[in-house]
Amino acid sequence: MYVHLPLYAPENLVTASENGDYGACVAGVDWVAEVLFDELKRQKLDENTLVIFTSDNGSRLADQCGSNGKLRGKKGTTWEGGQRVPCIMRWPGKIPVGEVRNGLVASIDFFPTIAKLTGAEVPQDRTTDGVDVSTLMFATEPIESPRSEFFYYDGNNLEAVCDDKWKLHVRKVDEKTNELYDLESDKSKTANMFDTHPDVVARLTGLIEACRQDLGDKANGVTGNDVRPAGRVDDPDTLTHPHPEHPYIYAEYDKTERG
């Protein structure tokens, strides 16, 4: 089950949904999660398994019943509605129940974090962008995140940077911009505070420039000193393989959505 175009869900969930196929798919994910948790308990693996639920982006907001709440923007943008996503972690006996962390974390932090938890070594012969955030997972009281900033790219163009509180936008698609927002008090990003906090602007501009020299910025003609090629695996093989009696096929003949 997934919540992505084309929106398919079992008929019983579609019938019960008050939010169309989208709501049915969300209910389907809930159902699958329950099945997984029950199976972990049945296999006696529950207390030795970390489960992470997250998303890759915000809603497309294209009349498909999704919502980004008060967050501005949508999927494919560097506004919070496109980039900020839920992250729920469960590990019985390890992660405190019901705790909420508001510190800055990115999906690229999963690699060094899970490596640390499993005893694996992060390669030291190359640059890795993630940081180990396991301290946030196990803390019983609020602590600062090991991640101090996050950079927002649209393709190869650097558009924004944020820390735990402030976010500075320097570009929006094809135009330069000067926009500063307080993410703590203004999640909808309605009040541009660029002119009233020059010290914050200067500090974040410095981070932007350092990132530009490091990873590049096509819009400003900067190549970057540490741009790495995408990772490749020699002779790759999938973890699963289709069986001729159980082909991996899903029907799209009765759906018009694509995505």
Secondary structure, DSSP 8 states (H G I E B T S, - for coil): --SSSS----HHHHHH-SSHHHHHHHHHHHHHHHHHHHHHHHTT-GGG--EEEE-SS----SSSS---TT--S-TTSSSHHHH---EEEE-TTTS-TT----S---GGGHHHHHHHHHT----SSS-------HHHHH-SS----S---EEEEETTEEEEEE-SSEEEEEEETTEEEEEEEETTT-TT-----TTT-HHHHHHHHHHHHHHHHHH-BGGGTB--SS-------SS---SS--BTTB------TT-----
